[in-house]
Amino acid sequence: MPLNFKKMKKEYKNLPNKQILEKMNSFMEEFEKTKKLIVGLTHHLDILEEEYNKLNKEMQKRMGDEQS
């Protein structure tokens, strides 16, 4: 669910402390989940790049052998 920051920006000044603290907690949880996803995807992307590069080098060797 996308967050509507514009709307929240206007509303937060009228919220009681308890609701602000609840929103802060919710944002921290969402931040940690998002950070975890990004780290996991970055790791996945690094592995894909590494495997692609291995295959690419192998193809370059083979293409070089065929051209000789």
C-alpha positions in Angstrom: 0.0 0.0 0.0 1.7 3.2 -1.1 2.1 5.9 1.5 0.5 9.3 0.9 3.2 11.5 2.3 1.6 14.7 1.2 -1.6 14.0 3.1 0.3 12.8 6.1 2.5 15.9 6.1 -0.6 18.1 6.6 -2.3 15.8 9.1 0.6 15.0 11.6 0.4 18.4 13.3 -3.1 17.6 14.5 -2.4 14.1 15.8 -2.1 13.2 19.4 1.3 11.9 20.6 0.1 8.3 20.8 -0.8 8.2 17.2 2.4 9.9 16.1 4.4 7.3 18.1 2.3 4.5 16.5 3.0 5.9 13.0 6.7 6.2 13.8 6.8 2.6 14.9 5.0 1.5 11.8 7.4 3.5 9.6 10.4 1.9 11.3 9.0 -1.6 10.7 8.3 -0.7 7.1 11.8 0.8 6.8 13.4 -2.4 8.2 11.4 -4.7 5.9 12.2 -2.6 2.9 15.9 -2.5 3.8 15.9 -6.2 4.1 14.3 -6.7 0.7 16.8 -4.3 -0.9 19.8 -6.1 0.7 18.4 -9.4 -0.5 17.8 -8.2 -4.0 21.2 -6.6 -4.1 22.8 -10.0 -3.2 20.7 -11.7 -5.8 21.7 -9.2 -8.4 25.4 -9.6 -7.5 25.1 -13.4 -8.0 23.3 -13.0 -11.3 26.1 -10.6 -12.6 28.8 -13.0 -11.5 27.2 -16.0 -13.2 26.5 -13.9 -16.3 30.1 -12.8 -16.5 31.3 -16.4 -16.2 29.1 -17.5 -19.1 30.1 -14.4 -21.1 33.8 -15.2 -20.6 33.2 -18.8 -21.7 31.4 -17.7 -24.8 34.2 -15.3 -25.7 36.7 -18.1 -25.4 34.6 -20.3 -27.6 33.9 -17.6 -30.2 37.7 -17.0 -30.3 38.3 -20.7 -30.9 35.8 -20.8 -33.7 37.3 -17.8 -35.5 40.8 -19.3 -35.5 
